[in-house]
Amino acid sequence: MKFGINAPISEISLLPALMQGAYHSQVLSNLLTFAFFILIGLEIREGLEKPKEIILPALCALSGMLFPAIIFIALHTGANAWAVAMPTDVALAIGALSILGKRVNPSVRLFLLTLAVADDFLSLVVIGIFFRNDLHLASAIYTLGAATLGFVLPLRTQLIKYLSPVATFVIIPIYIWINLLSHLNFSLATHKISVGLIVARVLGKVIGISLAAWALTRFSKLKLPPTLDLHEVVGVGALAGMGLTVSIVIAEITLKTDPELAQVRIGLFFAAIISGFIGISWLALGARLNK
């Protein structure tokens, strides 16, 4: 396609349409981000209503964020994408878990949900502390502002009940399509940032979460629920490697170049697929052996 003086009028006329389409996509993406972070705020406040039940999953979540970040930094020193390796996408992880149906222990789902709530809170802390200078007013409103609004809203339980399925089946799929799937470049899968993210998320999440659960239950008074064992926590750790939505938001805030963002997208894509496969296979095997 040519856009010089001799370009056909039909081709030139496409430019406003393309620009308008990109603008509408960005507006929709911002609205979806706002709605999703309201839900995060609601879930964080709900989780804080049961502080004793969230301590162990929260500490596991913290470890499951630190290990991927450390691994990524070790593999790719100087890259600003380390924070992208940290968040878990609860909707993707729970969706993958649902494939197992009744074969999965209900305590696994509850632990994963609780861990993901803590993960969301810690992700907001990371954004607020390390990348506050990169936050434009609009970005701050769509993320931290929306989460704060969700945190203070009344009728939390009812709102979570209605917003959670909307987020799972509408908000997140559309957001992922706009910001990830429609931009995938598979030729970048072997580039440094892509490989770093895949390794950091796939290995870092499961190691960080499993190691924390083992150490805390062995050397402190914290205990797993009686119906949950460490083998199942390993499966949760693997599923936690699935992270797209919050990771993409962080990437768009922190990364400065399109090539970096493109590598992040393909890295997150493959990390989610590999982590989901490992987590489902691990838990399915455990359920079969426990029969």
Secondary structure as GFF3:
##gff-version 3
##sequence-region A 1 291
A	DSSP	alpha_helix	9	12	.	.	.	ID=ss1
A	DSSP	alpha_helix	14	48	.	.	.	ID=ss2
A	DSSP	alpha_helix	51	75	.	.	.	ID=ss3
A	DSSP	three_ten_helix	82	85	.	.	.	ID=ss4
A	DSSP	alpha_helix	90	97	.	.	.	ID=ss5
A	DSSP	three_ten_helix	98	103	.	.	.	ID=ss6
A	DSSP	alpha_helix	106	130	.	.	.	ID=ss7
A	DSSP	three_ten_helix	132	134	.	.	.	ID=ss8
A	DSSP	alpha_helix	137	140	.	.	.	ID=ss9
A	DSSP	pi_helix	141	145	.	.	.	ID=ss10
A	DSSP	alpha_helix	146	152	.	.	.	ID=ss11
A	DSSP	alpha_helix	156	166	.	.	.	ID=ss12
A	DSSP	pi_helix	167	171	.	.	.	ID=ss13
A	DSSP	alpha_helix	172	179	.	.	.	ID=ss14
A	DSSP	three_ten_helix	181	183	.	.	.	ID=ss15
A	DSSP	three_ten_helix	186	188	.	.	.	ID=ss16
A	DSSP	alpha_helix	192	219	.	.	.	ID=ss17
A	DSSP	alpha_helix	230	239	.	.	.	ID=ss18
A	DSSP	alpha_helix	245	254	.	.	.	ID=ss19
A	DSSP	alpha_helix	258	289	.	.	.	ID=ss20
###
